[in-house]
Amino acid sequence: MIHVCPLEEFSQADYIVTSSGNRISREAEILRPEGLEIPSGKVIIKARCKINCENAHIIVNKFTMICESTHLSPSTSLSSIDMPIPKYIPMTIGTHCYIGQNCDIQSAVIGICCHIEDSCVLSPRTILKDFVYIKAESFVPSDMVIPPFAIVAGNPAKIIGEMPESITTLGFQNAALRYKYFKQTNTTTK
């Protein structure tokens, strides 16, 4: 279920590499970049990602990979008659996570070592506890809380299984290897 990406090389012309080891595509769009917090570095943000920090902070922790054309946007709290102005909820993504291509993420919290396959929608205020696995093309409805180790699939998403306890070791190892194997090409001239 969890797999390690093969060696993937990138060009310095295509990515910004920060002093803390972040690798951010120059094609990624980060709205209000000061609202994006990467406390420990070592995050990969690939091409055509859109990260909207205009209304609330987004925190992405180490060894997380966000793949191509994925959109991250904080969600709003439920409105009430007394509070007609929407209140935005910061988004937190735990360490060692993988978010596939073409996803639309509006979760409040994504726990550690979560794996989200391609083309998933995580609706506003969803919460993924640690070690959750979301299958491709799943639609997680608003306010759904997914328990630890759950395997989720479908539209609307339902819990269809449980991750093995060994994921607590394998998930961390695979995320570190994904980062390690995402290398800058050597551009030495002869």
C-alpha positions as CSV (number, residue, x, y, z in Angstrom):
1,M,0.0,0.0,0.0
2,I,2.7,2.5,1.0
3,H,5.5,2.6,-1.6
4,V,8.8,4.4,-1.9
5,C,9.2,6.6,-4.9
6,P,12.1,5.7,-7.1
7,L,15.0,8.2,-7.5
8,E,13.5,11.5,-8.8
9,E,15.8,14.2,-9.9
10,F,15.0,17.9,-10.2
11,S,16.8,20.9,-11.7
12,Q,17.9,23.9,-9.6
13,A,16.2,26.0,-12.3
14,D,12.8,24.3,-11.5
15,Y,13.0,24.3,-7.6
16,I,14.0,26.6,-4.8
17,V,16.0,24.8,-2.2
18,T,16.0,26.6,1.2
19,S,18.6,26.4,3.9
20,S,16.3,24.2,6.0
21,G,16.1,21.7,3.1
22,N,12.7,22.6,1.7
23,R,12.3,21.9,-2.1
24,I,9.6,24.1,-3.5
25,S,8.8,24.2,-7.2
26,R,9.1,27.6,-8.9
27,E,5.7,26.7,-10.5
28,A,4.0,26.4,-7.2
29,E,1.7,29.3,-6.3
30,I,1.8,30.3,-2.6
31,L,-0.7,33.1,-1.8
32,R,0.6,35.2,1.1
33,P,3.8,33.1,1.6
34,E,4.3,34.5,5.1
35,G,1.3,32.5,6.1
36,L,3.0,29.2,5.2
37,E,4.9,27.8,8.1
38,I,7.4,24.9,7.7
39,P,8.9,24.6,11.2
40,S,11.4,21.8,10.6
41,G,12.1,22.1,6.9
42,K,12.6,19.1,4.6
43,V,9.2,19.6,2.8
44,I,8.7,19.0,-0.9
45,I,6.1,21.1,-2.8
46,K,5.9,20.1,-6.5
47,A,4.8,22.0,-9.6
48,R,1.4,23.7,-10.0
49,C,0.5,23.3,-6.3
50,K,-1.6,26.2,-5.0
51,I,-1.3,26.9,-1.3
52,N,-3.8,29.6,-0.2
53,C,-2.6,31.2,3.1
54,E,-4.5,34.5,2.5
55,N,-7.1,33.9,5.3
56,A,-5.3,31.6,7.8
57,H,-1.9,30.0,8.3
58,I,-1.0,26.6,6.9
59,I,1.6,24.6,8.8
60,V,3.4,21.8,6.9
61,N,5.7,19.6,9.0
62,K,8.9,17.8,8.0
63,F,9.2,15.0,5.4
64,T,5.9,15.9,3.9
65,M,5.5,15.7,0.1
66,I,2.7,17.6,-1.7
67,C,2.5,16.4,-5.3
68,E,1.6,18.2,-8.6
69,S,-1.6,20.3,-9.0
70,T,-2.8,19.9,-5.4
71,H,-4.7,22.8,-3.8
72,L,-4.5,23.5,0.0
73,S,-6.8,26.0,1.5
74,P,-7.9,26.6,5.1
75,S,-11.6,26.0,5.8
76,T,-14.1,28.3,7.5
77,S,-15.9,27.5,10.7
78,L,-19.6,26.9,10.7
79,S,-21.3,30.3,10.5
80,S,-24.1,31.4,12.8
81,I,-26.6,34.2,12.8
82,D,-24.6,35.9,15.5
83,M,-21.4,35.6,13.4
84,P,-22.1,36.4,9.8
85,I,-18.4,37.0,9.0
86,P,-16.6,33.7,8.2
87,K,-13.8,32.6,10.6
88,Y,-11.0,30.8,9.0
89,I,-9.4,27.8,10.6
90,P,-5.6,27.3,10.3
91,M,-4.6,24.0,8.6
92,T,-2.0,21.7,10.2
93,I,-0.3,18.9,8.3
94,G,1.7,16.5,10.4
95,T,5.2,15.1,9.7
96,H,5.9,12.4,7.2
97,C,2.7,12.8,5.1
98,Y,2.2,12.2,1.4
99,I,-0.5,14.1,-0.6
100,G,-0.9,12.9,-4.1
101,Q,-1.6,14.8,-7.4
102,N,-4.8,16.8,-8.2
103,C,-6.1,16.8,-4.6
104,D,-8.3,19.5,-3.1
105,I,-7.5,19.8,0.7
106,Q,-9.5,21.9,3.1
107,S,-8.9,19.9,6.2
108,A,-8.4,21.4,9.7
109,V,-5.8,18.8,10.7
110,I,-4.0,16.0,8.9
111,G,-2.1,13.8,11.4
112,I,1.4,12.3,11.2
113,C,2.2,9.7,8.5
114,C,-1.0,10.1,6.6
115,H,-1.1,9.0,3.0
116,I,-3.5,10.6,0.5
117,E,-3.6,9.2,-3.0
118,D,-4.3,11.1,-6.2
119,S,-7.5,13.1,-7.0
120,C,-8.9,13.2,-3.5
121,V,-11.1,15.8,-2.0
122,L,-10.9,16.5,1.7
123,S,-13.8,18.9,2.5
124,P,-13.8,21.7,5.1
125,R,-13.0,21.0,8.7
126,T,-12.1,17.3,8.1
127,I,-9.7,15.8,10.6
128,L,-7.4,12.9,9.8
129,K,-5.9,11.3,12.9
130,D,-2.4,9.7,12.6
131,F,-1.5,7.0,10.1
132,V,-4.7,7.4,7.9
133,Y,-4.6,6.1,4.3
134,I,-7.0,7.7,1.8
135,K,-7.5,5.8,-1.5
136,A,-7.5,7.6,-4.9
137,E,-10.5,9.6,-5.9
138,S,-12.1,9.6,-2.4
139,F,-14.4,12.4,-1.3
140,V,-14.2,13.0,2.4
141,P,-17.3,15.0,3.4
142,S,-17.2,18.1,5.6
143,D,-16.6,17.6,9.4
144,M,-15.7,13.9,9.1
145,V,-13.2,12.8,11.7
146,I,-11.2,9.7,10.5
147,P,-9.7,7.6,13.4
148,P,-6.1,6.5,13.5
149,F,-5.0,3.7,11.2
150,A,-8.1,3.9,9.1
151,I,-8.2,3.1,5.4
152,V,-10.8,5.2,3.6
153,A,-12.3,5.1,0.1
154,G,-15.3,6.1,-1.9
155,N,-17.6,9.0,-2.6
156,P,-18.7,9.7,0.1
157,A,-15.7,8.3,1.9
158,K,-16.2,5.3,4.2
159,I,-13.8,3.4,6.4
160,I,-13.0,0.2,4.6
161,G,-10.1,-1.2,6.6
162,E,-7.3,-0.7,9.0
163,M,-3.6,-0.1,8.5
164,P,-1.2,-2.6,10.1
165,E,0.6,-1.5,13.3
166,S,3.9,-1.9,11.3
167,I,2.9,1.4,9.5
168,T,4.2,3.2,12.6
169,T,7.7,2.3,11.5
170,L,7.3,1.9,7.8
171,G,5.5,5.2,7.3
172,F,8.4,7.2,8.8
173,Q,11.0,5.3,6.9
174,N,9.2,5.7,3.5
175,A,8.7,9.4,4.0
176,A,12.4,10.0,4.8
177,L,13.4,7.9,1.8
178,R,11.0,9.9,-0.5
179,Y,12.8,13.0,0.6
180,K,16.2,11.4,0.3
181,Y,15.5,10.2,-3.3
182,F,14.2,13.5,-4.5
183,K,17.6,14.8,-5.5
184,Q,19.0,17.8,-7.4
185,T,20.6,16.9,-10.7
186,N,24.4,17.3,-10.9
187,T,25.1,20.1,-13.3
188,T,28.9,19.8,-13.4
189,T,30.5,20.9,-16.7
190,K,33.6,19.3,-18.2
